Amino acid sequence: MHRGLPRQAPGSDASTRRLLSLCGPLPERPRVLDLGCGPGRSALLLAAEAGGASRAEVTAVDLHAPFLQELRTAAAARGLAGRVRTVEADMGALTGEDFGDGSFDLVWAEGSAYILGFDAALARWKRLLAPGGTLVLTECQWTVPEPSAGARAFWDPRCALRTTSGDLAAARAAGYRVLGVHHLPDADWAEYYGPLAERVRALSGADAGADDPAMAAALAGTREELAVRERHGHEYGYTGYVLRPVTAGDGDAWPTRPETAADVAAVREVNLAAFETPLEADLVDALRTDGAWLPGLSYVAEAPDGSVAAHALLTACEVDGVRALALAPVAVAPAFQRSGAGSAVVRALLAAARERGESLVLVLGHPEYYPRFGFTPASRFGIRAPFEVPDEAMMALVLDDSVPVPAGTIRYPAPFGV
């Protein structure tokens, strides 16, 4: 029923490219592992585009030999045969020297992690990543707080779906930091279900499978899946996660958390010590009493003795009347500057904003520092500061690319004085 179909799960070349872009720079000739590759649509794109001009070396794993043959044929037709190696194996039990610890710079799994379970996939595949390596996987999840009984009746026996916040919490608990999140659009479902529905109609009207109980059961199950998507598709969707294991070397060993009332004085002291004037410390205090203050989005990083080593703050602002967040200030106590404490607290704060469902963050800052978190010039989105500023210093980070990015002039809260 699935042979010859372009995809075996929701997805698109556009989404694959978007997830790849969220990985950041890759090593020269990156070693890529595509798990549960199916007929290899993603493997082919990764072989051609991951690593830029140097291209990637892709190992594609699947248990279904006909899918691997389809991939080899397509790779040869595209001149990629030398860059794609197929392996018929169980992606949940990879053994041998080809799959040793630290063997791959990029581990990729579109639409296949559910076979193991999201948590099991996070745990089993981490060891395959080389230092600085990245795990990309897509997962089906609830998109509403309270799914209907009809949607649950279909999904609960098959897969314990969570929300985005639930999967993000699981990723962090498994020792990953989140580099990016991409919600697959409805068009990605159509790329999978459109050809599949045509195949079901063709088989239903043919003699093939008419007297085959296994085929009859497969057809019935797929018809049910298609019908559930038509009735309840607004209640669930696929989301891609770009994850990297936390290591002491990248600064994420610093404990981070939302500030508490007991931290207020220490946060002020860190801001006073980090900057030449008290303006930033006074700004934080003024924002605390302003309507732009967002409880839970003032974060600290702890020093080994439990004191506050760094602080970062997000407050509400607007772009052409549309809500966004302003990242300011970011302060690190002088004794802990260049130690990774600042990076750790910014990453934790951005992850918390993403989990809350925020979609856009703006920062005015050093153009060589903030791109490490995914920030790019705001002008690319048509976003302008309300004052003269170098183009490269006014930056934006899209946390949820399913939400349209507004264009226009930033309006800061009154305490900013602009």
C-alpha positions in Angstrom: 0.0 0.0 0.0 2.9 2.4 0.7 5.3 1.3 -1.9 6.3 4.1 -4.3 4.7 6.9 -2.3 7.0 10.0 -1.9 6.6 10.2 1.9 5.8 7.9 4.8 4.9 10.7 7.3 3.9 14.4 7.1 6.7 16.6 5.8 8.0 18.6 2.9 11.3 19.7 1.4 10.6 23.2 2.8 10.3 21.9 6.3 13.4 19.8 6.0 15.3 22.8 4.9 13.9 24.9 7.7 14.9 22.3 10.3 18.4 22.1 8.7 18.7 25.9 8.9 18.0 25.8 12.7 21.0 23.5 13.2 23.5 26.2 12.6 26.9 25.7 11.0 27.8 22.0 10.4 31.4 20.6 10.1 32.9 20.1 6.7 31.5 17.0 5.1 29.2 16.3 8.0 28.4 12.7 9.0 24.6 12.4 8.9 22.4 9.5 10.1 18.8 9.4 8.8 16.8 7.0 11.0 13.6 5.4 9.7 14.4 7.0 6.4 11.6 5.3 4.4 12.1 6.0 0.7 14.6 8.7 1.5 13.1 12.1 0.6 14.9 13.7 3.5 18.1 11.7 3.1 18.4 12.9 -0.5 18.0 16.5 0.4 20.5 16.2 3.3 23.0 14.6 1.0 22.7 17.4 -1.4 22.5 20.4 0.9 23.8 19.7 4.4 27.3 21.0 4.8 27.0 23.4 1.9 29.5 22.9 -1.0 31.2 20.1 0.9 28.0 18.1 1.1 27.2 15.5 3.6 27.8 11.8 3.9 24.4 10.2 4.8 23.8 6.8 6.3 20.1 6.0 5.8 18.6 3.3 8.1 15.3 1.5 7.7 14.0 -2.1 8.3 12.0 -2.2 5.0 14.3 -3.3 2.2 12.1 -2.0 -0.7 12.2 1.5 0.7 16.0 1.3 0.7 16.1 0.2 -2.9 13.9 3.1 -3.8 16.4 5.4 -2.1 19.4 3.9 -3.8 17.7 4.3 -7.2 16.8 7.9 -6.5 20.3 8.7 -5.2 21.9 7.2 -8.4 19.5 9.2 -10.6 20.5 12.5 -8.8 24.2 11.8 -8.8 24.3 11.2 -5.1 25.0 7.5 -5.0 28.4 8.1 -3.5 27.0 10.2 -0.7 24.2 8.0 0.5 24.8 4.6 2.1 21.7 2.5 3.0 21.6 0.1 6.0 18.8 -2.4 6.7 18.7 -2.3 10.5 16.5 -1.6 13.5 16.9 2.1 14.3 16.2 1.3 18.0 19.0 -1.2 18.4 22.0 0.0 16.3 25.2 -1.9 17.0 28.6 -2.3 15.4 31.5 0.0 14.7 29.5 1.9 12.1 27.2 3.1 14.9 29.6 3.7 17.7 29.3 6.5 20.3 30.0 9.9 18.7 29.8 8.6 15.1 27.5 11.3 13.6 27.4 15.1 13.5 23.7 15.1 12.7 21.1 12.5 13.6 17.8 13.0 11.7 14.4 11.4 12.2 11.4 12.8 10.4 8.2 11.0 11.3 9.9 7.9 12.8 10.6 8.6 16.5 7.1 7.7 17.5 8.0 4.0 16.7 10.3 4.0 19.7 8.5 6.7 21.7 9.8 10.3 22.0 11.5 9.8 25.3 13.2 6.5 24.2 14.4 8.1 21.0 16.0 11.0 22.9 17.8 8.5 25.3 18.9 5.9 22.7 20.1 8.3 20.0 22.1 10.7 22.2 25.2 8.5 22.3 25.4 8.5 18.5 26.1 12.3 18.5 29.7 13.6 18.1 30.6 16.5 20.4 28.6 19.5 19.3 26.3 17.2 17.3 22.6 17.9 16.7 19.5 15.7 16.9 16.5 16.6 14.7 13.2 14.8 15.0 9.6 15.4 14.3 6.8 14.3 16.6 3.0 14.3 16.5 1.5 16.2 19.3 -1.7 17.9 20.6 -2.3 21.4 19.4 -5.2 22.1 21.8 -5.3 22.1 25.6 -8.2 19.6 25.8 -8.4 17.2 22.8 -11.9 15.8 22.0 -13.0 12.3 22.9 -13.0 11.4 19.2 -9.4 12.5 18.7 -8.2 10.7 21.9 -10.1 7.5 21.0 -7.9 7.2 17.9 -4.6 8.4 19.3 -4.4 7.2 22.9 -4.1 3.5 22.0 -1.5 4.2 19.4 0.7 6.9 20.8 0.7 9.0 24.0 0.7 12.5 22.4 1.8 15.5 24.4 1.8 19.2 23.7 4.8 21.3 22.6 5.5 22.3 26.1 5.4 18.6 27.2 7.9 17.6 24.6 10.2 20.5 25.3 10.2 19.6 29.0 11.0 16.0 28.1 13.9 17.1 25.9 15.4 19.3 28.6 14.9 16.5 31.2 16.8 14.2 28.8 19.8 16.5 28.8 19.2 18.5 25.6 19.0 22.2 24.9 16.5 23.4 22.3 18.1 25.1 19.2 14.8 25.5 17.4 11.2 24.4 17.0 9.3 24.2 13.7 5.5 23.5 13.5 4.8 21.7 10.3 2.1 23.4 8.2 -1.1 21.7 7.0 0.4 21.5 3.6 3.0 19.0 5.0 0.1 16.6 5.9 -1.3 17.0 2.4 2.0 15.9 0.9 1.7 12.6 2.8 -2.1 12.0 2.9 -2.8 13.1 -0.7 -0.9 10.3 -2.4 -1.9 7.9 0.3 -5.6 8.6 -0.1 -5.2 8.1 -3.9 -3.5 4.7 -3.3 -6.3 3.6 -0.9 -8.9 4.5 -3.5 -7.0 2.6 -6.2 -6.6 -0.5 -4.0 -10.2 -0.4 -2.8 -11.5 -0.6 -6.3 -9.1 -3.4 -7.5 -9.2 -7.1 -7.1 -5.8 -6.9 -5.3 -6.4 -7.4 -1.6 -10.1 -8.2 -2.0 -9.6 -11.6 -0.5 -6.5 -10.7 1.6 -7.4 -10.2 5.3 -4.2 -8.3 5.9 -4.7 -5.9 3.1 -8.3 -5.4 4.1 -7.3 -4.6 7.6 -4.6 -2.2 6.4 -7.0 -0.4 4.1 -9.6 -0.1 6.9 -7.0 1.3 9.3 -5.8 3.9 6.8 -9.3 5.0 5.9 -9.9 5.5 9.7 -6.7 7.5 9.9 -7.7 9.7 7.0 -11.2 10.3 8.4 -9.8 11.2 11.8 -7.5 13.7 10.3 -10.4 15.3 8.4 -12.6 15.5 11.5 -10.0 16.3 14.2 -6.9 17.6 12.3 -7.1 21.0 14.1 -6.5 19.2 17.4 -3.1 17.7 16.5 -0.1 18.3 14.3 3.6 17.5 13.7 6.4 19.6 15.2 10.1 19.4 14.5 12.7 19.8 17.3 16.3 20.7 16.8 18.2 19.6 19.9 21.8 19.5 21.1 23.1 17.7 24.2 24.0 19.9 27.1 27.7 19.9 27.9 29.9 21.7 30.4 32.0 23.1 27.5 29.2 25.2 26.0 28.3 26.9 29.3 25.0 25.1 29.8 26.3 23.4 32.9 25.3 26.6 34.7 22.1 26.0 36.7 19.4 28.4 35.5 15.9 29.2 36.8 13.3 31.9 37.0 14.1 34.5 39.6 12.4 34.5 42.9 11.5 37.4 45.3 14.7 36.5 47.2 16.8 37.3 44.1 15.6 40.9 43.5 18.4 42.6 45.4 21.1 40.2 43.9 19.8 40.8 40.4 20.1 44.6 40.9 23.7 44.1 42.2 24.6 42.0 39.1 23.3 44.7 36.8 25.1 47.4 38.7 28.4 45.5 38.6 28.0 44.5 34.9 27.5 48.0 33.5 29.2 51.4 33.8 26.1 53.2 34.9 23.0 52.2 36.9 20.7 52.6 33.9 20.2 48.9 33.3 19.6 48.2 37.0 17.1 51.0 37.2 15.4 49.7 34.0 14.9 46.3 35.6 13.4 47.8 38.7 11.1 50.1 36.7 9.9 47.2 34.5 9.0 45.2 37.6 6.1 47.6 38.2 5.1 48.0 34.6 2.4 46.2 32.7 5.1 44.8 30.3 6.6 42.6 33.1 6.0 38.9 32.5 6.2 36.7 35.6 8.5 33.8 34.9 10.6 35.5 32.2 13.2 37.0 34.4 16.0 34.3 34.7 19.1 33.9 36.7 22.2 31.6 36.4 23.6 30.4 39.7 27.3 30.4 40.6 28.7 27.3 42.3 28.0 28.9 45.7 24.4 29.5 44.8 24.7 33.3 44.3 23.4 35.0 41.1 26.1 34.9 38.4 24.0 36.2 35.5 20.6 37.6 34.7 18.5 38.0 31.6 15.0 39.6 31.2 12.2 39.4 28.6 9.4 41.9 28.7 6.5 42.6 26.4 6.8 45.1 23.5 5.0 45.6 20.2 5.7 45.7 16.5 3.0 47.6 14.6 0.6 46.7 17.4 1.5 43.0 17.5 2.9 41.5 20.6 6.6 40.6 20.8 9.2 40.3 23.5 12.3 42.5 24.2 15.4 40.9 25.5 17.0 43.5 27.8 19.1 43.7 29.8 21.5 40.7 29.9 24.0 41.1 32.7 26.9 38.9 34.0 28.8 39.5 37.2 32.4 40.5 36.3 33.8 37.5 38.1 31.8 35.2 35.7 32.1 37.0 32.4 33.3 34.8 29.5 32.5 31.7 31.5 29.4 30.7 29.7 27.0 31.9 32.4 25.5 34.6 30.2 24.9 32.2 27.3 23.3 29.7 29.7 20.9 32.1 31.1 19.9 33.5 27.7 19.3 30.0 26.3 17.2 29.0 29.3 15.2 32.2 29.1 14.5 31.8 25.3 13.5 28.2 25.9 11.0 29.3 28.6 9.5 31.9 26.2 9.2 29.3 23.5 7.5 26.9 25.9 5.0 29.6 26.9 4.0 30.0 23.2 5.7 33.3 22.5 6.6 33.8 18.9 9.1 36.7 18.5 12.0 38.1 20.5 13.9 41.4 19.7 17.2 42.5 21.0 19.5 45.5 20.5 23.0 44.1 21.1 26.3 43.0 19.9 26.0 41.4 16.4 28.8 38.9 17.1 27.2 37.6 20.3 23.5 37.2 19.7 23.5 35.2 16.4 24.7 32.2 18.4 21.2 32.0 19.8 19.6 32.3 16.3 19.1 36.0 16.1 19.3 37.7 12.7 19.0 41.3 11.6 15.4 42.5 12.3 15.4 44.4 9.0 15.1 41.1 7.2 11.5 41.0 8.6 10.8 44.6 8.0 11.2 45.4 11.7 12.7 48.8 12.7 13.9 50.4 15.9 12.2 53.6 16.9 15.7 55.3 16.9 18.8 55.3 14.8 20.8 52.1 15.2 23.2 50.1 13.1 21.2 47.6 11.1 23.2 44.6 12.3 22.7 45.5 16.0 18.9 45.4 15.9 18.1 41.7 15.8 15.1 39.3 15.9 14.5 35.7 16.7 11.4 33.8 15.6 10.4 31.3 18.2 7.3 30.0 16.4 7.4 30.2 12.6 3.8 29.2 12.3 2.9 32.7 13.5 3.3 35.5 10.9 6.1 37.9 11.7 4.8 41.5 12.0 6.6 44.3 10.2 6.9 47.8 11.4 8.4 49.9 14.2 9.1 48.5 17.6 7.2 50.1 20.5 9.0 49.6 23.8 7.4 49.8 27.3 7.6 53.3 28.9 10.4 52.4 31.3 12.8 52.1 28.2 12.3 55.9 27.7 12.1 55.7 23.9 
